[in-house]
Amino acid sequence: MATLIAGLVLFLGIHSLSIVNEPLRNRLQAALGEWPYKGLYSIIALIGIALIVNGYGAARMDPTVLYSPPGWLRHLAMLLLVPVFPLFLATYFPGRIKATVKHPTLVAVKLWALAHLLANGMLHDVILFGAFLAWAVVDRISMKRRTQRAIPALPAGKANDLIAIIGGLAVYVVFVVWAHQWLIGVSPT
């Protein structure tokens, strides 16, 4: 469990630098330069992901049950997950979805985390998905008081919504049918 928590601290910590101290984040980027800063940021995030994956896998071997969700919540979770990949893609294919939702990646993270909390009641699940849900909520709230940085994306266009929806739903189907089992070792169905 300690490895999972360390990974979350690293991954969500580096992603929270703008939330807790935007001036420090900006000074670090100015001192290091944009690409070295992004490189260091990426290395820390990747180490965090590796620790999360390792720690979550180890925690699954010795689970602690906190609650046992009823079976119908799995169906609700699957429904909540349908817009996750389209929302994520809408961040990089800006159109009406992004304009309406404003921060589609954060909405996607919230839906992903909430759906997994509804369907899973183990301690390691609550720690992982609860941490991501809390981070996404705090990040969205903090965006009201800080300067938004541009996210690399294609130019806004009418076709982008269609690309985000069709591409996102295709990725969702691949995850449900094959990738979730292959990557996580658990079939969502």
Buried (B, 14 or more C-beta within 10 A) or exposed (E): BEBBBBBBBBBBBBBBBBBEEBEEBBEBBEEBEEEEBEEBBEEBBEBBEBBBBBBBBBBBEEEEEEEEBEEEBBEBBBEBBBBBBBBBBBBBBBBEBBEEBEBBBBBBBBBBBBBBBBBBBBBBBBBBBBBBBEBBBBBBEBBEEEEEEEEEEEEEEEEBBEBBBEBBBEBBEEBBEEBBBEEBEEEBE
